């Protein structure tokens, strides 16, 4: 089976506001939108979704 990378990465974070601030300010990601507990950022064509989840720190990759 062959996998192809999809440009979407979801990250669950414990401190949502601090995490989003860090990725925007330090790593230069651009704000796209916020929906519910999720904040969408983009960097060089890669889409990142930061999910506010105080009980977890997980990263999800979308493979096709």
HELIX and SHEET records of a PDB file:
HELIX    1   1 UNK A   16  UNK A   25  1                                  10    
SHEET    1   A 5 UNK A  30  UNK A  35  0                                        
SHEET    2   A 5 UNK A  38  UNK A  43 -1                                        
SHEET    3   A 5 UNK A  46  UNK A  52 -1                                        
SHEET    4   A 5 UNK A   5  UNK A  13  1                                        
SHEET    5   A 5 UNK A  59  UNK A  63 -1                                        
END                                                                             
